[in-house]
Amino acid sequence: MSGILPVWLVPTENDQVFRISIYAQPGAKKSGLAGEFDRALKIKILSPPVGGAANEALTTWIAQILGIRQSNVRLVLGSTSRRKVFEVRGIGAPEICRKLVV
């Protein structure tokens, strides 16, 4: 892999799995990218932060935007926090960056 990755995208030792740091804003009027915030990708999500609904909606949204199966997106940190880390597989860093351009 060549080039410099954004601070919110980190490869794992597997190099086919990447971690994306996200700052979530649940309960938004519309789901979508909202820039970068404190070394994380800020994503507005329509669902409220009740009963894991926002986490599920965020997982679905990430899979759809990246064009991968939802089973290839996994929340690994921050289930009850606005700060979250997701692991994604089945897509390379250049494509992740291209699809998550702010």
N, C-alpha and C positions, 0 to 999 in steps of 0.2 A: 504494500500500500504506500502510495507516495503522497506528498503534500502534508500540510498541517491541518489537523482536525480542529473543529470548534471546541471550546472548553466544555460544552455540554455533551460531547460525544466521546466515549472512551472505549477502546477495544479491550476485550478480555483476553486471557491467555490463549483461548481457543482461536482467536482472530477471525472467527466466523460469527461471533456473537458480540454485539456492541451494547454498551450501557448508555442510556440517554437520561440526563438529569433534567427534570421538569419541575417548574413552578406552576402549579395548577390554580386556576381561578374558577371554582365551581359556581353554578347558579348564574352564569352569564346569559345574555340575551341570545347569543349565537356562539357556537363552537368554532374555534379557529386559532391560528397562531397570533400571538400578541407581542412578539419581539423576544428579547433576551432580558433576563432579570437575575442579577447576582449569580453569574456563572451557570445559569440554567436557561432552558428554553421555556418561555412562558406560553402556556396554552389556556385559553378560555374554554370552558366546557359548559354546555347547556344544563346538564343534570345537577341537582342539588347534592350537597355532601351528606346524604342521609342513607344509612344502611349499605354503604359501598356502591351506591348508584353512580356516583361521579367516577370512581375508580373503574368500574365496568365500562362506562361511556368513554372514558379516556383510553382504555385498552382497545376498544372497538375503533375509535377515531384514529389512533396511531396506526392500527393495522390497515385501515382503509386508505389513509394518506400515503402510507408506504407501499401499498399494493401487495401486502403479504397476508397470510392466514392469521386469524386472531390467535390461534394456538402458538404462533411464533412470537407473540408479544407477552411478556410476563412482568408483573409488578414485583420488584424484589426488595424495595425499601420505601417506607413512607405511607403505609396504607391509611393512616389517620392524620397525615400531615399534608400541607400544601406542597412541601418539597418531596418529590418522589423520584425514584430511579426505576426505569424500565429496562429490561433486556429484550433485544430484538435479534432474531436470527433469520436467515434466508434472504439477506440483502446486504450489499456491500456499503462501505463508508461513503464513497462518492455519490451513490444513489440516495442514501439517507440524507446527506447534506443538500443535494439538489431538490429533494422533495420537501425538506423542512426549511427551505430558505425563507427568511423573515423579510 
